[in-house]
C-alpha cells in the first residue's frame, strides 16, 4: 500500500480543538456526562475498589484515660484493571471537492466534525453496553404492563397505574440504605422522557409552579431533577442507523426504553465511591485534553485527498454495582 509522501503525519492542534469543542457541545449524547472522566498517562493500569461495609460499620469506642483508641482498617481490592482501546474514524477530502467548494465552506472543519460525530455514536453505544443494560447493577427492575411480581413494576407509560415518582423514591432509598450515598443522577432514554412529560402525576406536581409567558411551568430535565431530588437528569437522544450503506435506513434511539438511577462522584478520587469511571488515555499521541482526543490531517497521494482522522483511547468501567438502580423496559 502506498504511504503518504506529500506531508508528514501529525496531530493537528486546530482540528483537535474543533473536535473537542464539538465533543463537549453534543447535547444529544450522555456518555461523557454521567460518570467522572479520569485522565490517565498509561494505556492500562489498575485502580482501587473499597469495601463499602468497612466504611459503614460502627467501631468507635469510649477511650479510657491512658489507653489506646479503637482502630481498624478497610479491605482494598486492587485487582480491577482498565485498558484504553484506541477508537478511530477518518473522512477523506478529495482535491476536486476542495477546489469546487465555496470559499465560506471549511471542508476540513466539516470533515473533523463528521468524524467526531461518528466517534460520539460509538462512545454512546459503548456507554450503553457497559452501564445501560441488565445484569450490571445490584438493583434492577423490569417494567411490565400489568400484575407486577418481584423485581417488576408497572411501566411509566401507563398514565393510570404507572408510578414513576413512587418508583424513584423507593429506588433512591434502596441505594442510599445499602451504600450511604444518595443517588444524584438519572439517565433516561428519549422515549422514557416523553412518557414522563405526559404522566399526570408529574404534570400535577408542576402545573401550579410560578409561570410566565416567557418561562411557562413545564416538565423538563430541570423540573424532573427537582421533583425527584436529584442533581441532574440526562436524556439519551443519540440515534444510530443500523442499516448498511446503500440499504434502507433503520434509525433508532441508542437508549432504548430504559432508565438508570446512579450516584456519580462530582470528581474522580481514589477514596470517592462512584457508580462508574471513564479512563481516558491522555498520554496517547501527546494529547493534553482531558478526553485524550486527537485529530490528524495528512495527504494521501494515491487518493489525491487530504485525510482527516479522529481518534481517542478510553475505557469505561463500572466501579460499584451497588450505586446503581436500573429500570429495564420501563415504558411500553
Residue frames as qw, qx, qy, qz and C-alpha x, y, z in Angstrom:
[[0.000, 0.889, 0.459, 0.000, 0.00, 0.00, 0.00],
 [0.368, 0.566, -0.047, 0.736, 1.30, 3.46, -0.89],
 [0.449, -0.526, -0.450, 0.565, 2.26, 5.65, 2.06],
 [0.064, 0.979, 0.186, -0.057, 1.63, 9.38, 2.49],
 [0.705, 0.026, 0.088, 0.703, 4.53, 11.27, 0.97],
 [0.181, 0.717, 0.216, 0.637, 3.29, 14.81, 0.40],
 [0.242, -0.698, 0.273, -0.616, 3.28, 15.73, 4.09],
 [0.196, 0.172, -0.877, 0.404, 4.20, 14.20, 7.40],
 [0.528, -0.535, -0.630, -0.196, 1.57, 12.51, 9.52],
 [0.179, 0.127, -0.483, 0.847, 0.94, 14.75, 12.50],
 [0.126, -0.640, -0.710, 0.265, -1.68, 15.64, 15.07],
 [0.108, 0.513, 0.244, 0.816, -3.38, 18.86, 14.03],
 [0.139, -0.227, -0.589, 0.763, -3.95, 21.09, 17.06],
 [0.316, 0.091, -0.057, -0.943, -6.54, 23.29, 15.35],
 [0.617, -0.092, -0.605, -0.496, -8.65, 20.36, 14.14],
 [0.427, -0.176, -0.814, 0.353, -8.27, 18.65, 17.53],
 [0.054, 0.164, 0.401, -0.900, -9.66, 21.79, 19.20],
 [0.509, 0.016, -0.322, -0.798, -12.58, 21.77, 16.78],
 [0.601, -0.111, -0.776, -0.152, -13.25, 18.10, 17.58],
 [0.285, -0.179, -0.723, 0.603, -13.03, 18.61, 21.36],
 [0.245, 0.114, 0.163, -0.949, -15.39, 21.59, 21.19],
 [0.608, -0.015, -0.506, -0.611, -17.82, 19.52, 19.10],
 [0.502, -0.091, -0.843, 0.173, -17.43, 16.64, 21.56],
 [0.115, -0.190, -0.608, 0.762, -18.32, 18.83, 24.54],
 [0.327, 0.182, 0.042, -0.926, -21.19, 20.58, 22.81],
 [0.404, -0.078, -0.790, -0.455, -23.01, 17.50, 21.52],
 [0.412, -0.198, 0.457, -0.763, -26.11, 17.65, 23.74],
 [0.843, 0.025, -0.241, -0.481, -27.78, 14.53, 22.37],
 [0.775, 0.136, -0.588, 0.189, -25.12, 12.21, 23.80],
 [0.586, -0.753, 0.088, -0.286, -24.65, 11.47, 27.51],
 [0.924, 0.008, -0.270, 0.269, -21.64, 9.13, 27.63],
 [0.495, 0.300, -0.308, 0.755, -19.25, 11.89, 28.68],
 [0.235, -0.534, 0.071, -0.809, -21.65, 13.49, 31.17],
 [0.802, -0.447, -0.298, -0.261, -22.68, 10.76, 33.60],
 [0.852, -0.436, -0.063, 0.284, -19.58, 9.45, 35.35],
 [0.207, -0.880, 0.287, 0.317, -16.29, 11.24, 36.05],
 [0.780, 0.577, -0.182, 0.158, -13.61, 11.20, 33.40],
 [0.680, -0.631, 0.266, 0.262, -10.19, 10.09, 34.69],
 [0.505, 0.784, -0.360, -0.017, -7.26, 11.25, 32.56],
 [0.864, -0.363, 0.309, 0.163, -4.56, 8.57, 32.65],
 [0.047, 0.778, -0.531, -0.332, -1.00, 8.58, 31.33],
 [0.171, -0.251, 0.935, 0.182, -0.86, 4.84, 30.58],
 [0.512, 0.002, -0.587, -0.627, -3.00, 2.74, 28.28],
 [0.772, -0.332, -0.516, -0.165, -3.61, 0.16, 31.01],
 [0.080, 0.370, -0.641, 0.668, -3.28, 0.08, 34.78],
 [0.366, -0.402, -0.825, 0.157, -5.06, -0.88, 37.98],
 [0.242, -0.511, 0.072, -0.822, -7.48, 1.07, 40.14],
 [0.056, 0.031, -0.843, 0.534, -8.72, 0.54, 43.69],
 [0.538, -0.441, -0.454, -0.557, -12.14, -0.58, 44.91],
 [0.086, -0.266, 0.676, -0.681, -13.03, -0.22, 48.60],
 [0.280, -0.369, -0.887, 0.002, -15.43, -2.40, 50.58],
 [0.254, -0.560, -0.135, -0.777, -18.37, -0.17, 51.45],
 [0.746, -0.523, -0.403, -0.086, -19.17, -2.28, 54.51],
 [0.656, -0.124, -0.323, 0.671, -15.87, -1.34, 56.13],
 [0.101, 0.284, -0.026, 0.953, -16.81, 2.33, 55.95],
 [0.490, -0.444, -0.237, -0.712, -20.33, 1.97, 57.38],
 [0.706, -0.295, -0.623, 0.161, -19.58, -0.22, 60.41],
 [0.368, -0.848, 0.096, -0.368, -19.89, 1.31, 63.94],
 [0.851, 0.011, -0.372, 0.370, -16.48, 0.63, 65.52],
 [0.091, 0.591, -0.331, 0.730, -15.63, 3.76, 67.53],
 [0.666, -0.448, -0.578, 0.148, -15.44, 3.09, 71.27],
 [0.369, -0.920, 0.038, -0.127, -15.12, 5.01, 74.51],
 [0.631, 0.436, -0.431, 0.476, -11.47, 5.71, 75.27],
 [0.681, -0.685, -0.202, 0.159, -10.33, 5.32, 78.88],
 [0.081, -0.944, 0.319, 0.013, -7.53, 7.55, 80.22],
 [0.282, -0.626, 0.716, 0.126, -4.07, 6.29, 79.24],
 [0.693, 0.126, 0.706, 0.064, -5.32, 3.71, 76.77],
 [0.134, -0.099, 0.628, 0.760, -5.14, 3.42, 73.01],
 [0.553, 0.300, 0.049, -0.776, -8.06, 4.39, 70.86],
 [0.760, 0.253, 0.597, -0.057, -10.07, 1.81, 68.98],
 [0.101, 0.579, -0.511, -0.627, -8.79, 1.36, 65.45],
 [0.755, 0.294, 0.585, -0.044, -9.38, -0.52, 62.28],
 [0.079, -0.376, 0.572, 0.725, -8.92, -0.52, 58.56],
 [0.727, 0.456, 0.172, -0.484, -10.62, -1.42, 55.33],
 [0.731, 0.060, 0.608, 0.304, -10.11, -4.02, 52.66],
 [0.214, 0.718, -0.288, -0.596, -8.67, -2.80, 49.40],
 [0.808, 0.284, 0.501, 0.124, -9.21, -4.61, 46.11],
 [0.017, 0.733, -0.376, -0.566, -6.53, -3.65, 43.60],
 [0.522, 0.053, 0.800, 0.293, -7.31, -6.35, 41.05],
 [0.493, 0.762, 0.403, -0.118, -9.65, -4.31, 38.78],
 [0.413, -0.246, 0.404, 0.778, -7.93, -3.02, 35.67],
 [0.482, 0.765, 0.169, -0.393, -8.73, -0.77, 32.75],
 [0.534, -0.053, 0.563, 0.629, -7.45, -0.93, 29.18],
 [0.276, 0.705, 0.067, -0.649, -7.94, 2.08, 26.93],
 [0.631, 0.328, 0.607, 0.355, -8.64, 0.76, 23.45],
 [0.060, -0.360, 0.255, 0.895, -7.96, 3.14, 20.58],
 [0.451, 0.626, 0.633, -0.067, -11.02, 4.09, 18.52],
 [0.131, -0.403, 0.335, 0.841, -10.71, 5.95, 15.23],
 [0.521, 0.641, 0.563, 0.024, -12.60, 7.09, 12.14],
 [0.261, -0.328, 0.306, 0.855, -11.49, 9.10, 9.10],
 [0.495, 0.758, 0.397, -0.151, -13.03, 11.14, 6.32],
 [0.542, -0.036, 0.390, 0.743, -11.17, 12.00, 3.11],
 [0.236, 0.832, 0.138, -0.483, -11.40, 15.39, 1.42],
 [0.723, 0.315, 0.411, 0.458, -10.59, 14.96, -2.33],
 [0.279, -0.258, 0.172, 0.909, -8.69, 17.74, -4.06],
 [0.023, -0.354, -0.618, -0.702, -11.54, 18.10, -6.55],
 [0.331, -0.739, -0.587, -0.005, -14.06, 18.66, -3.76],
 [0.410, -0.577, -0.147, 0.691, -11.81, 21.23, -2.10],
 [0.215, -0.056, 0.379, 0.898, -11.30, 23.08, -5.40],
 [0.163, -0.450, -0.644, -0.596, -15.05, 23.15, -6.06],
 [0.334, -0.600, -0.636, 0.352, -16.09, 24.21, -2.53],
 [0.010, -0.914, -0.185, -0.361, -17.43, 27.69, -1.84],
 [0.309, 0.514, -0.446, 0.665, -14.97, 29.98, -0.04],
 [0.477, -0.508, 0.285, -0.659, -17.20, 30.04, 3.06],
 [0.964, -0.160, -0.108, -0.183, -17.16, 26.25, 3.36],
 [0.140, -0.666, 0.722, -0.128, -14.37, 24.90, 5.54],
 [0.851, 0.116, -0.438, -0.265, -14.20, 21.36, 4.20],
 [0.490, 0.205, -0.750, 0.393, -11.61, 20.17, 6.72],
 [0.272, -0.163, 0.520, -0.793, -13.58, 21.56, 9.65],
 [0.795, 0.030, -0.075, -0.602, -16.65, 19.78, 8.33],
 [0.745, 0.204, -0.634, 0.009, -14.62, 16.59, 7.99],
 [0.169, 0.229, -0.736, 0.615, -13.42, 16.89, 11.60],
 [0.507, -0.073, 0.355, -0.782, -16.98, 17.38, 12.87],
 [0.835, 0.132, -0.330, -0.420, -18.25, 14.46, 10.78],
 [0.601, 0.211, -0.734, 0.234, -15.54, 12.14, 12.10],
 [0.064, -0.187, 0.642, -0.740, -16.18, 13.31, 15.67],
 [0.697, -0.043, 0.056, -0.713, -19.90, 12.64, 15.28],
 [0.822, 0.127, -0.539, -0.132, -19.08, 9.05, 14.33],
 [0.361, 0.215, -0.731, 0.537, -16.89, 8.80, 17.42],
 [0.374, -0.176, 0.384, -0.826, -19.73, 10.12, 19.58],
 [0.842, -0.009, -0.220, -0.492, -22.09, 7.42, 18.32],
 [0.717, 0.168, -0.653, 0.179, -19.50, 4.74, 19.05],
 [0.124, 0.225, -0.643, 0.722, -18.83, 6.10, 22.55],
 [0.580, -0.151, 0.171, -0.782, -22.56, 6.34, 23.33],
 [0.878, 0.032, -0.387, -0.280, -23.09, 2.72, 22.29],
 [0.557, 0.191, -0.692, 0.419, -20.13, 1.59, 24.40],
 [0.185, -0.233, 0.487, -0.821, -21.51, 3.50, 27.39],
 [0.768, -0.088, -0.038, -0.633, -24.90, 1.83, 26.92],
 [0.816, 0.129, -0.564, -0.011, -23.26, -1.61, 26.67],
 [0.420, 0.192, -0.665, 0.587, -21.29, -1.08, 29.88],
 [0.048, 0.032, 0.546, -0.836, -23.86, 0.72, 32.03],
 [0.506, 0.153, 0.069, -0.846, -27.31, 0.93, 30.43],
 [0.672, 0.073, -0.643, -0.361, -28.34, -2.71, 30.32],
 [0.855, -0.430, -0.028, -0.288, -29.29, -5.64, 32.51],
 [0.945, -0.156, -0.129, 0.257, -27.04, -7.78, 34.73],
 [0.445, 0.528, -0.242, 0.682, -24.77, -4.83, 35.54],
 [0.182, -0.504, 0.317, -0.782, -26.21, -3.23, 38.67],
 [0.017, -0.017, -0.900, 0.435, -27.12, -4.73, 42.05],
 [0.342, 0.447, 0.566, -0.603, -30.62, -3.27, 41.89],
 [0.089, 0.062, -0.672, -0.733, -32.79, -3.87, 38.86],
 [0.479, 0.392, 0.610, -0.495, -36.48, -3.76, 37.94],
 [0.133, 0.126, 0.752, 0.633, -38.33, -4.57, 34.76],
 [0.399, 0.196, 0.118, -0.888, -41.35, -2.63, 33.58],
 [0.097, 0.239, 0.950, 0.176, -44.47, -4.67, 32.84],
 [0.244, -0.335, -0.415, -0.810, -47.94, -3.82, 31.56],
 [0.678, -0.462, -0.059, -0.569, -49.80, -5.39, 34.49],
 [0.931, -0.350, -0.065, -0.085, -49.62, -7.69, 37.52],
 [0.303, 0.708, -0.573, 0.282, -46.02, -6.96, 38.55],
 [0.909, -0.323, -0.238, 0.113, -44.24, -9.63, 40.56],
 [0.606, -0.672, 0.147, 0.400, -40.94, -9.45, 42.43],
 [0.455, -0.270, 0.435, 0.729, -38.41, -7.31, 40.54],
 [0.176, 0.454, 0.619, 0.616, -41.11, -5.77, 38.35],
 [0.052, 0.479, 0.353, -0.802, -43.09, -2.54, 38.30],
 [0.461, 0.730, 0.501, -0.051, -45.86, -1.05, 36.19],
 [0.523, 0.255, 0.274, 0.766, -44.44, 0.78, 33.17],
 [0.108, -0.462, -0.205, 0.856, -44.30, 4.57, 33.43],
 [0.119, -0.042, -0.538, -0.833, -46.07, 4.91, 30.07],
 [0.288, -0.540, -0.785, -0.100, -49.21, 3.68, 31.87],
 [0.022, -0.418, 0.094, -0.903, -50.72, 7.03, 32.88],
 [0.683, -0.503, -0.193, -0.494, -53.19, 5.38, 35.25],
 [0.912, -0.401, -0.078, 0.035, -51.25, 2.73, 37.17],
 [0.702, 0.328, -0.233, 0.588, -47.65, 3.68, 36.48],
 [0.469, -0.874, -0.111, 0.071, -45.96, 5.35, 39.47],
 [0.649, 0.502, -0.218, 0.527, -42.66, 6.95, 38.40],
 [0.161, -0.744, 0.311, -0.570, -42.48, 9.21, 41.46],
 [0.825, -0.445, 0.247, -0.245, -43.02, 6.33, 43.87],
 [0.955, 0.176, -0.030, 0.236, -40.62, 4.06, 41.97],
 [0.427, 0.647, -0.278, 0.567, -37.91, 6.71, 42.02],
 [0.415, -0.696, 0.321, -0.490, -38.38, 7.42, 45.71],
 [0.949, -0.251, 0.169, -0.086, -38.14, 3.71, 46.51],
 [0.847, 0.371, -0.108, 0.365, -35.05, 3.26, 44.31],
 [0.142, 0.747, -0.324, 0.563, -33.26, 6.23, 45.88],
 [0.642, -0.585, 0.319, -0.378, -33.98, 4.89, 49.36],
 [0.997, -0.006, 0.045, 0.062, -32.76, 1.40, 48.41],
 [0.676, 0.495, -0.218, 0.501, -29.40, 2.65, 47.14],
 [0.093, -0.733, 0.319, -0.593, -28.95, 5.10, 50.00],
 [0.794, -0.486, 0.218, -0.293, -29.72, 2.48, 52.66],
 [0.982, 0.016, 0.064, 0.179, -27.29, -0.07, 51.24],
 [0.688, 0.377, -0.062, 0.617, -24.41, 2.32, 50.50],
 [0.374, -0.629, -0.244, 0.637, -24.80, 5.51, 52.49],
 [0.134, -0.206, 0.331, 0.911, -24.72, 7.54, 49.26],
 [0.455, 0.598, 0.452, -0.480, -27.75, 9.25, 47.78],
 [0.551, 0.354, 0.566, 0.501, -28.14, 8.81, 44.01],
 [0.048, -0.638, -0.045, 0.767, -27.65, 12.11, 42.24],
 [0.212, 0.367, -0.518, -0.743, -28.19, 11.37, 38.53],
 [0.686, 0.325, 0.609, -0.230, -30.92, 9.81, 36.41],
 [0.039, 0.324, -0.660, -0.677, -30.25, 8.78, 32.82],
 [0.606, 0.397, 0.604, -0.332, -33.32, 8.09, 30.68],
 [0.367, 0.195, 0.681, 0.603, -33.98, 7.35, 27.04],
 [0.167, -0.019, -0.213, -0.963, -35.89, 9.82, 24.85],
 [0.472, -0.337, -0.695, -0.425, -38.93, 7.55, 24.95],
 [0.454, -0.446, -0.651, 0.414, -38.93, 7.50, 28.75],
 [0.111, -0.189, -0.132, 0.967, -38.66, 11.29, 28.79],
 [0.312, -0.184, -0.468, -0.806, -41.70, 11.56, 26.54],
 [0.525, -0.430, -0.729, -0.094, -43.68, 9.30, 28.89],
 [0.393, -0.388, -0.497, 0.669, -42.69, 11.29, 31.99],
 [0.003, 0.010, 0.106, 0.994, -43.54, 14.63, 30.38],
 [0.475, -0.246, -0.442, -0.720, -47.14, 13.49, 29.89],
 [0.427, -0.259, -0.841, 0.208, -47.59, 11.48, 33.09],
 [0.318, -0.762, -0.304, -0.474, -50.44, 13.05, 35.11],
 [0.709, -0.597, -0.241, 0.287, -48.72, 12.50, 38.48],
 [0.554, -0.126, 0.065, 0.821, -45.75, 14.55, 37.32],
 [0.059, 0.519, 0.351, 0.777, -47.80, 17.18, 35.49],
 [0.471, -0.766, -0.399, -0.180, -49.87, 17.65, 38.64],
 [0.664, -0.494, -0.161, 0.538, -46.72, 18.45, 40.66],
 [0.401, -0.115, 0.183, 0.890, -45.53, 21.21, 38.34],
 [0.100, 0.623, 0.572, 0.524, -48.71, 22.77, 36.98],
 [0.302, -0.906, -0.297, 0.015, -49.05, 25.13, 39.95],
 [0.620, -0.239, 0.033, 0.747, -45.48, 26.35, 39.65],
 [0.057, 0.796, 0.047, -0.600, -44.97, 30.05, 39.07],
 [0.582, 0.259, 0.577, 0.511, -45.06, 30.67, 35.36],
 [0.155, 0.677, -0.047, -0.718, -44.89, 33.48, 32.86],
 [0.762, 0.612, 0.076, -0.197, -45.41, 33.61, 29.12],
 [0.329, 0.764, -0.555, 0.011, -41.62, 33.67, 28.75],
 [0.139, 0.326, -0.904, 0.238, -40.98, 30.80, 31.16],
 [0.758, -0.244, -0.170, -0.581, -44.09, 28.63, 31.49],
 [0.593, -0.355, 0.679, -0.249, -44.33, 25.82, 34.02],
 [0.807, 0.376, -0.362, -0.277, -43.33, 22.71, 32.14],
 [0.895, -0.308, 0.314, 0.077, -41.82, 19.28, 32.62],
 [0.577, 0.712, -0.389, 0.100, -38.19, 19.21, 31.51],
 [0.738, 0.133, -0.537, 0.385, -34.89, 17.81, 32.74],
 [0.096, 0.346, -0.443, 0.821, -34.56, 20.51, 35.40],
 [0.618, -0.316, 0.115, -0.711, -38.06, 20.12, 36.84],
 [0.918, -0.064, -0.377, -0.104, -37.72, 16.33, 36.87],
 [0.545, 0.230, -0.567, 0.574, -34.43, 16.59, 38.76],
 [0.192, -0.328, 0.368, -0.849, -36.03, 18.90, 41.33],
 [0.791, -0.211, -0.120, -0.562, -39.09, 16.66, 41.63],
 [0.923, -0.018, -0.379, 0.071, -37.02, 13.51, 42.17],
 [0.552, -0.808, 0.197, 0.064, -34.49, 15.24, 44.43],
 [0.859, 0.071, 0.219, 0.456, -31.55, 14.73, 42.06],
 [0.260, -0.602, 0.220, 0.723, -28.74, 16.92, 40.80],
 [0.209, 0.439, -0.527, -0.697, -29.23, 16.08, 37.15],
 [0.762, 0.319, 0.540, -0.162, -31.47, 14.26, 34.70],
 [0.025, -0.469, 0.633, 0.616, -29.84, 13.31, 31.40],
 [0.783, 0.415, 0.300, -0.352, -31.79, 12.27, 28.31],
 [0.452, -0.195, 0.725, 0.482, -30.20, 9.94, 25.74],
 [0.539, 0.685, 0.150, -0.467, -31.21, 11.50, 22.42],
 [0.019, -0.528, 0.722, 0.447, -28.47, 9.97, 20.31],
 [0.872, 0.308, 0.175, -0.338, -29.61, 7.82, 17.40],
 [0.320, -0.384, 0.790, 0.355, -28.00, 5.13, 15.29],
 [0.747, 0.415, -0.219, -0.471, -28.64, 3.89, 11.79],
 [0.654, -0.304, 0.693, 0.006, -28.07, 0.12, 11.92],
 [0.822, 0.515, 0.238, -0.045, -28.50, -0.37, 8.17],
 [0.644, -0.142, 0.382, 0.647, -25.51, -0.83, 5.89],
 [0.081, 0.544, -0.202, -0.811, -24.66, 1.95, 3.45],
 [0.238, 0.119, -0.704, -0.658, -26.94, 1.73, 0.43],
 [0.201, -0.366, -0.909, -0.006, -29.64, -0.21, 2.29],
 [0.303, -0.734, -0.369, -0.483, -32.89, 1.23, 3.63],
 [0.042, 0.465, -0.497, 0.732, -32.12, 3.37, 6.67],
 [0.664, -0.473, -0.577, -0.052, -33.06, 1.93, 10.06],
 [0.086, 0.499, -0.371, 0.778, -32.78, 4.59, 12.74],
 [0.660, -0.583, -0.470, -0.064, -33.46, 4.11, 16.45],
 [0.264, -0.850, 0.291, -0.351, -32.56, 5.74, 19.75],
 [0.463, 0.363, -0.753, 0.296, -29.49, 4.21, 21.37],
 [0.219, -0.278, 0.633, -0.688, -31.11, 4.39, 24.83],
 [0.267, -0.222, -0.927, -0.145, -34.00, 2.05, 24.03],
 [0.491, -0.619, -0.360, -0.496, -36.71, 2.08, 26.71],
 [0.726, -0.257, -0.497, 0.399, -34.56, 2.12, 29.83],
 [0.188, -0.894, 0.105, -0.392, -33.57, 4.30, 32.79],
 [0.730, -0.005, -0.473, 0.493, -30.62, 4.31, 35.18],
 [0.380, -0.893, 0.033, -0.239, -30.51, 5.92, 38.60],
 [0.831, 0.068, -0.283, 0.473, -26.98, 6.19, 39.97],
 [0.374, -0.887, 0.063, 0.262, -24.54, 8.01, 42.19],
 [0.711, 0.497, -0.023, 0.497, -21.72, 9.64, 40.24],
 [0.541, -0.520, -0.141, 0.646, -18.90, 11.29, 42.16],
 [0.187, 0.950, 0.073, -0.240, -18.51, 15.00, 41.33],
 [0.319, 0.793, -0.517, -0.040, -14.85, 14.42, 40.52],
 [0.894, 0.094, -0.429, 0.095, -12.54, 11.38, 40.41],
 [0.233, -0.712, 0.543, -0.379, -10.70, 10.46, 43.58],
 [0.389, 0.211, -0.891, 0.106, -9.05, 7.34, 45.00],
 [0.013, -0.126, -0.823, 0.554, -11.22, 7.47, 48.13],
 [0.445, 0.225, 0.127, -0.857, -14.51, 8.52, 46.49],
 [0.444, 0.245, 0.862, 0.007, -17.13, 5.88, 45.64],
 [0.392, 0.421, -0.214, -0.790, -18.89, 6.23, 42.30],
 [0.861, 0.267, 0.333, -0.277, -21.01, 4.10, 40.03],
 [0.849, 0.347, 0.234, 0.323, -18.51, 4.25, 37.19],
 [0.246, -0.716, 0.288, 0.587, -15.49, 5.92, 35.64],
 [0.761, 0.637, 0.049, 0.108, -14.25, 6.67, 32.15],
 [0.605, -0.526, 0.320, 0.505, -10.47, 6.31, 31.84],
 [0.563, 0.826, 0.028, 0.005, -9.13, 8.49, 29.01],
 [0.805, -0.132, 0.154, 0.557, -5.59, 7.87, 27.84],
 [0.112, 0.982, 0.000, -0.154, -4.29, 11.43, 27.65],
 [0.422, -0.597, 0.553, 0.400, -0.73, 10.19, 27.11],
 [0.686, 0.348, 0.592, 0.241, -1.78, 8.86, 23.71],
 [0.491, 0.592, 0.298, 0.566, -0.09, 10.82, 20.90],
 [0.353, 0.003, -0.210, 0.912, 0.96, 13.51, 23.38],
 [0.208, -0.656, -0.436, -0.580, -2.53, 14.87, 23.88],
 [0.136, 0.063, -0.543, 0.826, -3.24, 17.19, 26.80],
 [0.526, -0.256, -0.119, -0.802, -7.03, 17.49, 26.61],
 [0.498, -0.246, 0.670, -0.493, -8.94, 15.53, 29.22],
 [0.879, 0.242, 0.161, -0.377, -10.55, 13.24, 26.63],
 [0.539, -0.309, 0.694, 0.363, -7.29, 12.02, 25.11],
 [0.635, 0.654, 0.406, -0.070, -8.80, 13.05, 21.78],
 [0.287, -0.470, 0.455, 0.700, -6.62, 13.70, 18.73],
 [0.661, 0.681, 0.264, -0.170, -7.38, 14.73, 15.17],
 [0.508, -0.310, 0.520, 0.613, -4.80, 14.09, 12.45],
 [0.560, 0.774, 0.079, -0.286, -4.55, 15.59, 8.98],
 [0.387, -0.439, 0.648, 0.488, -2.30, 14.25, 6.24],
 [0.533, 0.535, -0.292, -0.587, -2.23, 13.98, 2.48],
 [0.761, 0.046, 0.647, 0.035, -2.92, 10.71, 0.62],
 [0.043, 0.491, -0.540, -0.682, -1.07, 10.94, -2.69],
 [0.086, 0.072, 0.938, 0.327, -2.63, 7.84, -4.18],
 [0.087, 0.652, 0.744, -0.116, -6.11, 9.23, -3.50],
 [0.165, 0.373, 0.155, 0.900, -5.31, 12.87, -4.22],
 [0.486, -0.713, -0.373, -0.341, -7.11, 13.62, -0.97],
 [0.004, -0.474, 0.566, -0.675, -6.48, 15.03, 2.49],
 [0.602, -0.337, -0.724, -0.011, -7.38, 12.57, 5.22],
 [0.285, -0.518, 0.336, -0.733, -8.88, 13.94, 8.44],
 [0.664, -0.125, -0.736, 0.039, -8.77, 11.26, 11.11],
 [0.448, -0.608, 0.264, -0.599, -10.24, 11.45, 14.61],
 [0.737, -0.058, -0.664, 0.112, -9.22, 9.03, 17.32],
 [0.403, -0.635, 0.360, -0.552, -9.36, 8.61, 21.08],
 [0.540, 0.077, -0.820, 0.175, -8.34, 5.98, 23.60],
 [0.411, -0.368, 0.381, -0.742, -10.52, 5.20, 26.62],
 [0.354, -0.160, -0.921, 0.017, -12.19, 2.54, 28.71],
 [0.504, -0.431, 0.014, -0.748, -15.45, 2.64, 30.66],
 [0.376, 0.020, -0.884, 0.277, -15.62, 0.71, 33.92],
 [0.615, -0.612, -0.271, -0.416, -18.46, 0.01, 36.30],
 [0.189, 0.463, -0.647, 0.576, -16.84, 0.62, 39.69],
 [0.188, 0.013, 0.779, -0.598, -19.63, -0.01, 42.21],
 [0.237, -0.288, -0.806, -0.459, -22.68, -2.03, 41.17],
 [0.217, -0.534, -0.718, 0.391, -24.40, -1.11, 44.45],
 [0.041, -0.467, -0.114, 0.876, -24.54, 2.55, 43.41],
 [0.246, 0.093, -0.520, -0.813, -26.98, 1.99, 40.57],
 [0.486, 0.318, 0.706, -0.404, -30.63, 1.11, 40.09],
 [0.050, 0.148, -0.673, -0.723, -31.57, 0.03, 36.55],
 [0.596, 0.383, 0.458, -0.538, -35.09, 0.08, 35.09],
 [0.176, -0.083, 0.825, 0.530, -35.43, -2.19, 32.03],
 [0.107, -0.386, -0.741, -0.539, -38.24, -1.62, 29.52],
 [0.048, -0.348, -0.580, 0.735, -39.75, 0.93, 31.85],
 [0.461, 0.396, 0.023, -0.794, -42.08, 2.08, 29.06],
 [0.790, 0.305, 0.515, -0.136, -44.20, 0.05, 26.66]]
